[in-house]
Amino acid sequence: MPGARPNILLITTDQQHHGALGVHDPVLRTPALDRLAAEGTLFDRAYCPNPTCTPSRASIVTGLYPSTHGAWSLGTKLAEDVPTVGELFSAAGYSTTLIGKAHFQPLNSSPEQTSIETRDLIRDLDYWRKFDGPFYGFDHVELARGHGDEYFAGMHYGIWLDDNGVPDWRDYFTRGDPERPDAPKRQYVWDLPAEHHYTTWTAERSIAAIEKSVNDDQPFLCWASFHDPHPPYLVPEPWATMYDPAEVTPGRLVPGELDGMPIWHQMTQQGHPDFSPWLESGYANHGFASQVVDEPTLRKSMAVYYGMVSFIDQQVGRILDRLDRLGVADDTIVVFTTDHGHLLGQHGLTAKGAFHYEDLLRIPFIVRWPGQTPAGRRSDALQSLVDLAPTFLGATGQPVPGLMQGVDQTAVWRGDADRARDHVIAENRHQPTAVHLRTYIDDRHKMTVYRDKPWGELFDLQADPDERRNLFASPEHAALRSALMHRFLNAEMVREPTRFSRIANA
């Protein structure tokens, strides 16, 4: 029977589309995650609070929305005095570890905003040999930054490569290196051996952290944070050619679907669009570029993306198998999810950006809690990443601070309640006013509003699940828009008083 204080294992990927699971797509092979879904509950309506990395990841550990915890965009920093789930679990006697990608701090440091996840420190392995926590409440961390062969690989992952006899590992990470502009441009197939890949490292070091906690007879909160399938689309064999581009089905742009959408949605379909009018600050507008990609390239990218997911699945299987061998699987709540979604041709878009389509906001979400969560169940109960912190606390019998804006989903995870919330909210602030949007989603409808802009989005997700028809300006849907706006404003007012006073609001 599960113990009174169950362990928590949070497994996340980076930028995984909600449909990129074998249980959704028969082309994709994910036996470990399929097993997890069969032994637990698959939540079909889970959402991120922001479709970019830092804001969403900061919400995972704080239970706060980006507009509250202060890390509102890529390039911003989660304040170090914000209470986190790691801090609370550590105080409760848990072993707390974070292995993999954190991304709570920016790649560039400045006097106004210092960062240890900065380019200047990433390859200073002497620094990282001396630092392994505490970090945002986690007692022990082993961190890495970068995706694919980006040159700013290093940190604890670099130490592991050194210690495992890979002295030339820097030669595999040259993308964007200003000192090696003539380095070969890798595409799709990576010459880095799979046994030296950061996906393997994340699993191996997560297993080591779990084993230490079990050997110390201490309950654990472990976050295994995988870097992929975030672009670039690059992975070692056999994963790089595991899928035939002819067998995958990328998304597409349907003629007329951009009618009534914000102008930048339409500009992305141009060859060389000028987005300079939407730049107000030093932070980039991610996704603001030409999104024109020919179908062969899109299919190849998607095939490699699937290979990246299958590689992660293999390593997730290693972690799950180790829980079994250690005899702690029945005492461990396992949650699998991602920080935000991904676009692979849907609506003519790729990757991520200031677009609040379901492809970016909806995320894969599986909970396995032996003896508690119904096995083999699928649920449409709304979930948000902002709910993880309060739910982890509630599920382990700890009080949930009133500061947290997420809701405790324990009863829903157990199957004792149909739902814990009737809406979710997503925020996206790339610029102070020019690119600043928020979305309200309930069981059926979805509405996005833009700061100081006349346009908006309104979709009926039941009648139009692919979001092809924007109803925002439709006269026959004016009453619906008004009702949703009223609910949206009420929801914003409810969460306003909980704002964390030590943070400068975004």
Secondary structure, DSSP 8 states (H G I E B T S, - for coil): ---SS-EEEEEEESS--TT-STTT-TTS--HHHHHHHHHSEEESSEE-SSSSHHHHHHHHHHS--HHHHS--STT----TTS--HHHHHHHTT-EEEEEE----S-SS--SSS--SSSHHHHT-HHHHHH----BTTBSEEEE----TTBTT--HHHHHHHHHTT-TTGGGG--BT-TT-TTS----EEE-S-GGGSHHHHHHHHHHHHHHHHHHTT--EEEEEE--TT-SS-EEETTGGGSS-GGG-------TTTTTTS-HHHHHTTSSS---GGG--SSS--TT-S-----HHHHHHHHHHHHHHHHHHHHHHHHHHHHHHHHT-GGGEEEEEEESS--EESGGG-EE-SS---HHHHEE--EEE-TTTS-TTEEE---EEGGGHHHHHHHHTT----TT--S---HHHHHTSSS-S-S-EEEEEESSSSTTEEEEEE-SSEEEEEETT-S-EEEEETTT-TT-----TT-GGGHHHHHHHHHHHHHHHHHHGGG--TTS---
